[in-house]
Every structure is written in structure tokens, then in C-alpha cells.
Amino acid sequence: MYSDFLLIRKMRQGDDASFDLFIRTYYKDIFNYCRRRCGDMECAEDLTQETFLRFFTKLSEYRHRGKARNYLYTIAGNLCKDHLKKRKEIPSQDAEMFEREGQKECRTEEILDRLLIEEALDQLSDELREVIVLYYFQGLKLAEISDVLQIGLPLVKYRLRQAKKQMEIFLREEEEHGTGRKA
């Protein structure tokens, strides 16, 4: 994006207003991405801040080749992967309590829907889950996902199809076994 190029140029020159504008432009997208990946508001805020910090730390080395947003997603994705690896080390009972803490504000039906969808997402491999989050929750186009993940477009399409199939099977099984929420 041309405006990204100019904004980055101004940031390299030390223009504080450009840094503020850059953060305001991309913060919400990156925060939502991190929240969907890690499931916790506080963690998402920390990961989002760390994403921007890493971007700004390496600003002098950054080579503008498209959209800065895609590069931010790449950084955020790596940070989320690292966080999820650490989180898997937490005993599952503690992890469940940790997740419930962040969801107290939601209404009961929203919690049930979210838990079912999150459970279905958790059944996916990291590669498939990442494509689903970027496509459905972040609204990226397939070509943008290809750029963010640095994989070919056919592989993005394949992963999206596989993820949808696996989630559909999981949700159908949950409904059949009566453990899922009834409409």
C-alpha cells in the first residue's frame, strides 16, 4: 500500500505522529487476531503490543514489499504460536480455569457458542486453525493469507477446505452426541 510506504518512511525519520497513526491503523486488526488465537483479552493485548514493539525494533531493516499489515500478522502469528506452546505446558485444569476467567463478562449462550467453536478450532492443527482465523475472523483474502503465511495460494485453499470439513465433522458429532448446544 502506497500510504504504508510513506508512513514507514516518516517513521524512519522519527516522526512521532506517524508511529501513532500506524498503531491506530493496525492495532484493532492485530489485537483481534491475537485474541482469536489465544482466547484471552490480557494476553491478546500483550501479544499485540509485542508485535508492534518487534516491528518498530526492526524498522530500519524492514523492506516494504506489499502491505505492512501482512508483515504484522506474520509477527503476531509467530508470537501466538510461541504463546500457545507455552500455554500447552500449563496443566489442562489450570488452562480451563484461565479461559473461563476471561469469559465471565459474556452471556451464557454466547459462552456456550464460543466454547463450542473454540473446541472445534482446538481440534484443528495449527496450520489449519491459522487459515480459519485469518479468513473468517480477520477477513483476509486468500491471496493475503498466502502472503502472511508465506505459502502458495493452492495450499491456502486446501487448508481452508480441510479446516471447514474437520470443523463440520466435529460440530456434527457434538450435536449427535448431545454434548453440543441445541438451537
N, C-alpha and C positions, 0 to 999 in steps of 0.2 A: 504494500500500500504506500502510495507516494507520501501521504501525511506522516506515516510511521517513519519514513526515511528522514524527513525534515525534523521531526520531533527528536529522533535519535541524534541527529546532527547537533541540535540545540542542547541536548542533554550532555553530549560530549564536550560542549563548550562551557558547561557549568551553569546553564540556565535553570534555576530552581523551579520556575513556573512550568517548564517543560516536563520535569520529573513529576510534578503534581498532576499535570494533565495526563501523562502516560499512565500513572497509577489509577486515576479516576476513570480512564477509558477502559482499562482491562481488569481492574480489581474484581468487579462483580462476577465476570465470567470465570476467572481463575478460582475465586472463592467457591462458587457453586460447583465447579469441577472437583475441587478438593473435598468439599462437603459430601458430595455423592460418592466419592471414592473411599473416604474414611468414616463417614457416618456420624461425625461429631463436630459440633459448631466450633468449639475452642480449638480443637486440633486443626480444623479447616482454616481458621484464622492464622494459626501459627505457620501452617504449611504455605498459605498464600503469602504471608509476609516473607518467609524464607525464599519463596520463588522470586519475588521482586528483589530481595537482597542479593541473591545469586546473579540475577540478570544484571543488576547495576554494578556488582563487583567485577563482572566480566565485560562490561560495556565497551571498554577500549578494544577488546578482542572480537566483539560481535560484528559479523559481516551480514549486512541486510540482504537477504535473498528471498524476499516474499513478505509474508506477514509476521510481524513481531509477536502477535498473539499465538501463532503456531509454535514459536520457539518457547514462549512462556508455558504453553501446555506441555511441551516436552520436559521442561524443567519440573513443572508441577507433577507430572506423571511419574518421573523418577523419584521425587520426594515422597509421593504417596506410596509407591512400591516399597521404598525403604521403611516407611512408617508401618505399612501392613505386615511386613516381615517381622518387625519388632513386636507388633501387636499380637501376632500369632504365638509368640513366646509367652504371652500372658495366659494363665490358666483360663479355660473357657468359662467357668463360673464368674470369674472376675470380669472377663470381657463382656458377658451378658449384662452384668450389673452396670458396667461402664456405658454400654449402649443405652440402657433404659434411663440412665441419669439425664442424657441429652434429649430424651423424648418426652419428659414429663409434661411439657407445655402443650403437647398435641392432644387432640381429642381422641377418644378410644377408637373410633372407626379408622381414623387416619393412621393411628399407630398400628392397628392390625393390617391395614393395606400396605403400609410401608414395610412392616416386618416381613410380610409375605413376599413382597417384591425384593427386599434385601436378601431374604433367604434364597430366593430364586437366583439372584445375582451372585450370591456366595457360592452357588453350585457350579458356576462357570469358572473356567480357567482365567487367569489374569489377563491373557491376551483377548479373550472373547469379552470379558467384562469391560475392559477398557474401550473397546469399539462401541459397545452398547451405551456406555456413559457419554462418550463423545458425541455419538449420533443422536440419541434420544434426549439426553439431559442437557447437553451443551449446544445442541442444534448445529453441529458442524456438518458440512457436506462431505461426501465420501472422499473427494479429492483432498479436502483439508485434513481429513483423518489420515489419509495416506502420507501427507507431508509431515504431520505431527509425529506419527509413529515411525516414519521413515521406512515404510513398506509399500509394496506395489498396490495399485488400485484393485486388481483382481483378488488379492489376498484380503483386503479390507472387506470387499463384497462377500467373500467366502466366510470370513469370521462373523460378519453381521448375520448372514443366513444361519450359520451354525448356532450362534448365540440365541437367535429367535426360536429356533427349533428346540434347543435344550430347555429354554425357559418355558416354552409352551408345554413341553412334556412334564416338566416339574410342576407347573401350576395345575395341569390337568390331573396329575397323580394326587396332588394335595386335595383337590376338590373331591375326587373319587373316594379318598380315604377319610373324608370328613374332617381332616385337620385344617383345611383351608377355610377361609371366611366365606360364608354363603351370601349371595347377593340378595 
